[in-house]
């Protein structure tokens, strides 16, 4: 069976198990494709983290299309991690799948301030998502976060992002997705990440 059909079949199972939203799998693949322009150019390499990968979107298709990059798919739910791990094995991908929270990952020297790109689809409110991503990114890295259609710059205030060493980048528009790019222009302060759960209770913005 061609590898693309294996990927589609895996995502259909993820949808049927409730790990992906309803609707055609092709819509999820189209959404994932919208992230491709934000990834490092072919040949440059890089570490890409998918925070809150859920049923594998966007990270699994992106890893399938861009095998030249080092991929880490992260989720806090045991069942989702087990399922995505099985899909990675079925597709023969060299991808690391972690069962952990973003705050815990960012405290691990193996991952802290190392990622070139953090991608996220349905992760959290803007201030929470930014705080989850910033401690994982190297200076010069970027977060690419799915937005409601059309985007809204006011959701990403300059002063709030500056607390994390970030600044607002471009908005990427595609027929199936709106993506906000956040640039890690300075090193994220060492006070981040805060204790597990604090970002959601008291977001920076």
Residue frames as qw, qx, qy, qz and C-alpha x, y, z in Angstrom:
[[0.000, 0.888, 0.460, 0.000, 0.00, 0.00, 0.00],
 [0.365, 0.594, -0.058, 0.714, 1.42, 3.45, -0.89],
 [0.360, -0.146, -0.543, 0.744, 2.61, 5.34, 2.16],
 [0.207, -0.137, -0.010, -0.969, 0.17, 8.23, 1.60],
 [0.657, -0.303, -0.494, -0.482, -2.75, 5.80, 1.83],
 [0.609, -0.230, -0.649, 0.394, -1.32, 4.43, 5.08],
 [0.120, -0.009, -0.295, 0.948, -1.21, 7.98, 6.45],
 [0.448, -0.209, -0.243, -0.835, -4.81, 8.63, 5.39],
 [0.707, -0.277, -0.633, -0.152, -5.94, 5.36, 6.95],
 [0.467, -0.150, -0.584, 0.647, -4.18, 6.17, 10.20],
 [0.088, -0.034, 0.155, -0.983, -5.81, 9.59, 10.39],
 [0.585, -0.260, -0.458, -0.617, -9.22, 8.06, 9.65],
 [0.654, -0.297, -0.666, 0.201, -8.73, 5.78, 12.67],
 [0.251, -0.073, -0.395, 0.881, -7.71, 8.79, 14.75],
 [0.343, -0.168, -0.148, -0.912, -10.92, 10.55, 13.73],
 [0.679, -0.279, -0.587, -0.341, -13.04, 7.50, 14.47],
 [0.596, -0.253, -0.611, 0.455, -11.49, 7.26, 17.95],
 [0.225, -0.927, -0.301, -0.024, -12.26, 10.91, 18.63],
 [0.606, -0.418, 0.076, 0.672, -8.63, 12.06, 18.55],
 [0.147, 0.022, 0.366, 0.919, -9.38, 14.25, 15.52],
 [0.400, 0.338, 0.267, -0.809, -12.40, 16.38, 14.77],
 [0.662, 0.418, 0.615, -0.086, -15.13, 15.20, 12.41],
 [0.430, 0.809, -0.134, -0.377, -15.09, 15.69, 8.68],
 [0.888, 0.428, -0.120, 0.119, -12.99, 14.37, 5.82],
 [0.764, -0.407, 0.131, 0.483, -9.40, 13.50, 6.62],
 [0.542, 0.463, 0.247, 0.657, -8.43, 15.50, 3.56],
 [0.130, -0.921, -0.109, -0.350, -9.46, 18.67, 5.40],
 [0.682, -0.693, 0.150, 0.178, -7.03, 17.85, 8.22],
 [0.758, 0.033, 0.293, 0.582, -4.27, 17.19, 5.70],
 [0.295, 0.737, 0.225, 0.565, -4.95, 20.51, 3.97],
 [0.395, -0.911, 0.006, -0.120, -4.75, 22.26, 7.33],
 [0.780, -0.436, 0.237, 0.380, -1.40, 20.61, 8.03],
 [0.651, 0.398, 0.277, 0.584, -0.07, 21.67, 4.61],
 [0.015, 0.952, 0.120, 0.281, -0.58, 25.29, 5.59],
 [0.589, -0.760, 0.201, 0.187, 2.35, 24.97, 8.02],
 [0.866, 0.165, 0.198, 0.428, 4.84, 23.90, 5.35],
 [0.387, 0.776, -0.016, 0.499, 5.96, 27.42, 4.30],
 [0.371, -0.861, 0.215, -0.274, 6.94, 28.18, 7.92],
 [0.924, -0.288, 0.165, 0.187, 9.34, 25.23, 8.20],
 [0.303, -0.663, 0.485, 0.482, 13.11, 25.47, 7.58],
 [0.596, 0.597, -0.368, -0.390, 14.17, 25.17, 3.98],
 [0.997, 0.065, -0.003, 0.036, 15.10, 21.71, 2.72],
 [0.725, 0.395, -0.292, 0.482, 18.70, 20.92, 3.59],
 [0.040, -0.667, 0.343, -0.660, 18.92, 23.19, 6.62],
 [0.484, -0.169, -0.808, 0.290, 17.62, 20.67, 9.16],
 [0.257, -0.399, 0.215, -0.854, 16.03, 21.63, 12.45],
 [0.088, -0.208, -0.908, 0.353, 14.10, 20.43, 15.48],
 [0.384, -0.277, -0.293, -0.831, 10.34, 20.84, 15.15],
 [0.041, 0.135, 0.856, -0.497, 7.97, 20.32, 18.09],
 [0.389, -0.394, -0.530, -0.643, 4.23, 19.72, 17.69],
 [0.084, -0.054, 0.676, -0.730, 2.66, 20.72, 21.02],
 [0.557, 0.247, 0.494, -0.620, -0.66, 19.06, 21.77],
 [0.102, 0.222, -0.788, -0.564, -0.45, 16.77, 18.77],
 [0.703, 0.133, 0.275, -0.642, -3.72, 15.02, 19.66],
 [0.891, 0.243, 0.377, -0.074, -4.45, 12.62, 16.80],
 [0.700, -0.055, 0.412, 0.581, -1.29, 13.66, 15.00],
 [0.334, 0.738, 0.337, 0.480, -2.31, 16.94, 13.34],
 [0.615, 0.733, -0.197, -0.213, -0.37, 18.83, 12.16],
 [0.303, -0.696, 0.641, 0.114, 2.80, 17.01, 13.21],
 [0.731, -0.011, 0.676, 0.090, 2.32, 13.56, 11.71],
 [0.675, 0.672, 0.278, 0.125, 1.66, 14.63, 8.09],
 [0.104, 0.951, -0.292, -0.006, 4.38, 17.28, 8.36],
 [0.488, -0.535, 0.682, 0.102, 6.86, 14.65, 9.53],
 [0.768, 0.286, 0.565, 0.098, 5.73, 12.41, 6.66],
 [0.519, 0.836, 0.127, 0.126, 6.32, 15.19, 4.12],
 [0.152, 0.870, -0.387, 0.266, 9.52, 16.58, 5.66],
 [0.953, -0.237, -0.128, 0.141, 11.62, 13.61, 6.74],
 [0.570, 0.456, -0.264, 0.631, 14.75, 15.80, 6.65],
 [0.222, -0.635, 0.256, -0.694, 13.69, 17.48, 9.90],
 [0.264, -0.021, -0.871, 0.413, 13.82, 16.15, 13.47],
 [0.475, -0.450, -0.320, -0.686, 10.27, 15.84, 14.77],
 [0.098, -0.063, -0.821, 0.559, 8.95, 15.66, 18.34],
 [0.439, -0.438, -0.477, -0.623, 5.21, 15.12, 18.79],
 [0.092, 0.066, -0.693, 0.712, 3.97, 15.95, 22.29],
 [0.542, -0.459, -0.356, -0.608, 0.73, 15.26, 24.11],
 [0.238, -0.385, 0.650, -0.610, -0.24, 14.85, 27.76],
 [0.838, -0.031, 0.190, -0.510, -2.84, 12.12, 27.17],
 [0.459, -0.322, 0.822, 0.094, -1.61, 8.53, 27.40],
 [0.686, 0.395, 0.608, -0.050, -4.10, 7.13, 24.88],
 [0.469, 0.871, -0.027, -0.145, -3.30, 9.74, 22.27],
 [0.088, -0.747, 0.643, 0.143, 0.44, 9.26, 22.68],
 [0.583, -0.094, 0.806, 0.044, 0.07, 5.48, 22.36],
 [0.665, 0.608, 0.426, -0.076, -2.00, 5.88, 19.21],
 [0.319, 0.908, -0.238, -0.131, 0.33, 8.40, 17.57],
 [0.325, -0.576, 0.740, 0.121, 3.31, 6.21, 18.47],
 [0.674, 0.167, 0.718, 0.042, 1.66, 3.29, 16.68],
 [0.562, 0.803, 0.178, -0.084, 1.05, 5.46, 13.61],
 [0.013, 0.855, -0.493, -0.160, 4.68, 6.59, 13.59],
 [0.484, -0.296, 0.816, 0.114, 5.79, 2.95, 13.66],
 [0.679, 0.460, 0.570, -0.049, 3.31, 1.96, 10.95],
 [0.449, 0.892, 0.003, -0.056, 4.59, 4.74, 8.69],
 [0.858, 0.063, -0.013, 0.510, 8.23, 3.94, 9.43],
 [0.126, 0.895, -0.047, 0.425, 8.98, 7.51, 10.50],
 [0.587, -0.014, -0.449, 0.673, 11.93, 8.57, 12.64],
 [0.250, -0.646, -0.082, -0.716, 9.83, 10.67, 15.02],
 [0.217, -0.026, -0.768, 0.602, 9.92, 11.00, 18.79],
 [0.453, -0.576, -0.423, -0.533, 6.56, 10.93, 20.56],
 [0.197, 0.139, -0.650, 0.720, 6.49, 12.22, 24.13],
 [0.446, -0.671, -0.566, -0.173, 3.85, 11.88, 26.83],
 [0.415, -0.264, -0.344, 0.800, 4.41, 15.06, 28.81],
 [0.051, 0.922, 0.348, -0.164, 3.14, 18.55, 29.45],
 [0.467, 0.765, -0.027, 0.443, 4.71, 21.55, 27.76],
 [0.306, -0.877, 0.272, -0.251, 5.90, 22.96, 31.09],
 [0.840, -0.380, 0.373, 0.106, 7.66, 19.72, 32.01],
 [0.810, 0.412, 0.187, 0.372, 9.26, 19.43, 28.59],
 [0.253, 0.866, -0.094, 0.421, 10.63, 22.98, 28.82],
 [0.510, -0.771, 0.356, -0.137, 12.31, 22.17, 32.15],
 [0.933, -0.047, 0.284, 0.217, 14.17, 19.24, 30.59],
 [0.203, -0.702, 0.411, 0.544, 17.68, 20.30, 29.46],
 [0.477, 0.098, 0.768, 0.416, 17.28, 18.00, 26.47],
 [0.238, 0.655, 0.636, 0.333, 14.51, 20.19, 25.07],
 [0.150, -0.859, -0.260, 0.414, 14.66, 23.60, 26.75],
 [0.098, 0.873, -0.184, -0.442, 15.38, 26.43, 24.30],
 [0.436, -0.252, 0.758, 0.414, 16.41, 23.99, 21.56],
 [0.532, 0.525, 0.663, 0.052, 13.54, 23.93, 19.04],
 [0.194, -0.016, 0.402, 0.895, 13.70, 25.72, 15.72],
 [0.406, -0.214, -0.340, -0.821, 9.93, 25.69, 15.28],
 [0.199, 0.193, 0.849, -0.450, 6.99, 24.90, 17.54],
 [0.327, -0.181, -0.549, -0.747, 3.71, 24.16, 15.78],
 [0.155, 0.224, 0.803, -0.531, 0.31, 23.95, 17.43],
 [0.160, -0.355, -0.678, -0.623, -3.22, 23.55, 16.22],
 [0.530, -0.647, -0.304, -0.457, -5.77, 23.40, 19.07],
 [0.533, 0.117, -0.611, 0.573, -3.48, 24.01, 22.02],
 [0.306, -0.564, -0.532, 0.553, -4.69, 26.81, 24.29],
 [0.083, 0.966, 0.225, -0.096, -5.62, 30.49, 24.49],
 [0.530, 0.760, -0.165, 0.337, -3.02, 32.84, 22.97],
 [0.182, -0.808, 0.453, -0.330, -1.21, 33.83, 26.16],
 [0.826, -0.315, 0.456, -0.105, -1.03, 30.22, 27.30],
 [0.895, 0.390, 0.134, 0.172, 0.11, 28.87, 23.94],
 [0.345, 0.830, -0.291, 0.328, 2.86, 31.50, 23.73],
 [0.410, -0.691, 0.530, -0.272, 4.12, 30.66, 27.22],
 [0.931, -0.056, 0.360, -0.012, 4.14, 26.96, 26.40],
 [0.800, 0.547, 0.049, 0.243, 6.14, 27.54, 23.21],
 [0.126, 0.931, -0.275, 0.207, 8.66, 30.23, 24.20],
 [0.512, -0.660, 0.549, -0.040, 10.78, 28.20, 26.68],
 [0.871, 0.092, 0.461, 0.145, 11.21, 25.49, 24.05],
 [0.610, 0.763, 0.109, 0.185, 12.46, 27.82, 21.30],
 [0.633, -0.154, 0.067, 0.756, 16.02, 28.86, 20.57],
 [0.049, 0.725, 0.001, -0.687, 16.66, 32.51, 19.83],
 [0.169, 0.368, -0.607, -0.684, 15.74, 32.94, 16.18],
 [0.054, 0.222, 0.968, 0.102, 13.15, 30.17, 16.34],
 [0.377, -0.078, -0.137, -0.913, 9.43, 30.62, 15.87],
 [0.330, 0.254, 0.844, -0.338, 6.06, 29.34, 16.95],
 [0.274, -0.034, -0.560, -0.781, 3.34, 28.78, 14.35],
 [0.175, 0.229, 0.804, -0.520, -0.08, 28.66, 15.95],
 [0.009, -0.456, -0.758, -0.466, -3.48, 28.09, 14.35],
 [0.102, 0.168, 0.264, -0.944, -5.87, 31.01, 14.62],
 [0.447, 0.585, 0.596, -0.320, -9.57, 31.61, 13.98],
 [0.534, 0.528, 0.463, 0.470, -10.28, 32.51, 10.34],
 [0.153, 0.912, 0.132, 0.358, -8.87, 35.89, 9.43],
 [0.608, -0.011, -0.369, 0.703, -6.63, 36.25, 12.47],
 [0.243, -0.923, -0.197, -0.225, -6.65, 39.10, 14.98],
 [0.481, 0.453, -0.417, 0.624, -3.41, 40.89, 15.98],
 [0.371, -0.613, 0.247, -0.652, -5.02, 42.08, 19.21],
 [0.946, -0.279, -0.115, -0.114, -4.96, 38.49, 20.45],
 [0.846, 0.004, -0.118, 0.520, -1.15, 38.75, 20.51],
 [0.108, -0.994, -0.025, -0.020, -0.25, 42.01, 22.32],
 [0.528, 0.653, -0.376, 0.392, 3.26, 43.35, 21.85],
 [0.239, -0.656, 0.514, -0.499, 3.89, 43.91, 25.56],
 [0.885, -0.232, 0.297, -0.273, 2.68, 40.44, 26.52],
 [0.920, 0.344, -0.098, 0.161, 4.85, 38.71, 23.93],
 [0.276, 0.750, -0.429, 0.422, 7.87, 40.78, 25.01],
 [0.620, -0.571, 0.425, -0.331, 7.66, 39.21, 28.47],
 [0.941, -0.015, 0.337, 0.023, 8.50, 35.90, 26.78],
 [0.344, -0.472, 0.551, 0.596, 11.21, 37.30, 24.49],
 [0.436, 0.395, 0.747, 0.310, 8.82, 37.07, 21.55],
 [0.202, 0.410, -0.056, -0.888, 7.48, 39.42, 18.93],
 [0.692, 0.471, 0.448, -0.314, 4.61, 39.06, 16.53],
 [0.265, -0.201, 0.699, 0.633, 5.52, 37.79, 13.08],
 [0.347, 0.079, -0.463, -0.812, 3.43, 37.49, 9.93],
 [0.694, 0.159, 0.530, -0.460, 0.05, 35.86, 9.62],
 [0.027, -0.163, 0.864, 0.475, -0.02, 33.00, 7.11],
 [0.652, 0.281, 0.237, -0.663, -3.27, 32.65, 5.21],
 [0.003, 0.086, -0.929, -0.361, -4.31, 29.47, 3.43],
 [0.512, -0.222, -0.471, -0.683, -7.72, 28.31, 2.19],
 [0.742, -0.347, -0.567, -0.089, -7.97, 25.90, 5.13],
 [0.667, -0.464, -0.342, 0.473, -6.04, 27.68, 7.90],
 [0.061, 0.909, -0.123, 0.393, -4.94, 30.97, 9.40],
 [0.834, -0.206, -0.274, 0.431, -1.61, 30.73, 11.22],
 [0.145, -0.972, 0.138, -0.119, 0.03, 33.30, 13.49],
 [0.773, 0.242, -0.324, 0.488, 3.84, 33.26, 13.50],
 [0.450, -0.889, 0.078, -0.016, 5.59, 34.33, 16.72],
 [0.635, 0.562, -0.374, 0.374, 9.31, 35.07, 16.52],
 [0.754, -0.577, -0.127, 0.287, 11.62, 34.23, 19.42],
 [0.379, 0.836, -0.120, 0.378, 13.71, 37.37, 19.10],
 [0.084, -0.661, 0.592, -0.454, 15.33, 37.10, 22.55],
 [0.345, 0.028, -0.916, 0.202, 16.04, 34.25, 24.93],
 [0.577, -0.591, -0.416, -0.381, 12.96, 33.35, 26.93],
 [0.213, -0.650, 0.487, -0.543, 13.54, 34.45, 30.55],
 [0.318, 0.136, -0.919, 0.192, 14.45, 31.65, 32.94],
 [0.367, 0.022, 0.576, -0.730, 11.34, 32.31, 35.05],
 [0.803, 0.270, -0.019, -0.531, 9.43, 30.50, 32.31],
 [0.458, -0.446, -0.588, -0.496, 7.94, 27.97, 32.26],
 [0.407, -0.422, 0.420, -0.693, 6.05, 28.59, 35.45],
 [0.332, -0.080, 0.900, -0.271, 4.77, 25.69, 37.53],
 [0.042, -0.219, -0.889, -0.399, 2.45, 23.27, 35.78],
 [0.082, -0.675, -0.733, -0.025, -1.01, 24.77, 35.37],
 [0.192, -0.609, -0.215, 0.739, -0.09, 28.35, 36.27],
 [0.075, -0.088, 0.473, 0.874, -0.01, 29.57, 32.66],
 [0.181, -0.449, -0.760, -0.433, -3.63, 28.52, 32.17],
 [0.325, -0.699, -0.571, 0.282, -4.75, 30.04, 35.49],
 [0.151, -0.865, -0.023, 0.477, -2.79, 33.30, 35.18],
 [0.726, 0.454, 0.286, 0.431, -1.84, 33.83, 31.51],
 [0.424, -0.264, 0.055, 0.864, 0.75, 36.45, 30.66],
 [0.218, 0.184, -0.155, -0.946, -1.86, 38.09, 28.40]]
